[in-house]
């Protein structure tokens, strides 16, 4: 996915599905530049309960907002 597709979900509760089919239900808090990540890729920061995940843009299959 691209930044323009992701930015509207910042601060929202979502279900994010990665390219492996794993689903994460949480709040997207931030987007991290490739300069600041261990993967060397731009990443979405999503908090699922009390756990934070960094998911590279190119590993995101879909994002659905939860109302």
C-alpha positions in Angstrom: 0.0 0.0 0.0 1.0 3.6 -0.4 1.1 6.4 2.2 -1.9 8.1 0.5 -4.0 5.0 1.0 -3.0 4.6 4.7 -3.0 8.1 6.1 -6.8 8.3 6.5 -6.6 5.5 9.0 -4.2 7.1 11.4 -5.9 7.4 14.9 -8.6 5.0 13.9 -9.6 1.4 15.0 -8.9 -0.9 12.1 -8.5 -4.5 11.0 -5.3 -4.7 9.1 -4.5 -7.8 7.1 -0.9 -8.5 6.0 0.2 -10.4 2.9 0.5 -13.6 5.0 -3.2 -13.4 5.9 -2.5 -12.4 9.6 -5.1 -10.0 10.9 -4.4 -7.2 13.4 -7.3 -5.4 15.1 -6.0 -2.2 16.7 -5.4 1.5 16.3 -2.9 2.8 13.8 -0.9 5.4 15.6 1.8 6.5 13.3 3.8 6.0 10.1 7.5 5.4 10.5 10.0 6.4 7.9 12.4 3.7 6.5 15.2 5.7 8.2 13.8 4.9 11.6 12.8 1.2 11.2 14.8 -2.0 11.6 13.3 -3.4 8.4 14.6 -0.5 6.3 11.1 0.1 5.0 8.3 2.6 5.7 6.0 1.1 8.3 2.6 1.5 9.9 2.7 1.4 13.8 -0.4 -0.4 15.0 -1.2 -1.0 18.7 -3.1 -4.2 19.4 -4.2 -4.2 23.0 -0.8 -3.4 24.8 1.5 -4.7 22.0 2.9 -2.5 19.2 3.6 -3.8 15.7 5.5 -2.2 12.9 4.2 -3.5 9.6 5.9 -2.5 6.3 3.7 -0.9 3.7 4.6 -3.5 1.2 3.3 -6.3 3.5 -0.2 -4.7 4.0 -2.9 -6.4 2.0 -5.8 -4.4 3.2 -7.1 -2.1 5.9 -10.7 -1.9 7.0 -12.0 0.8 9.4 -14.0 -0.5 12.4 -16.9 1.7 13.4 
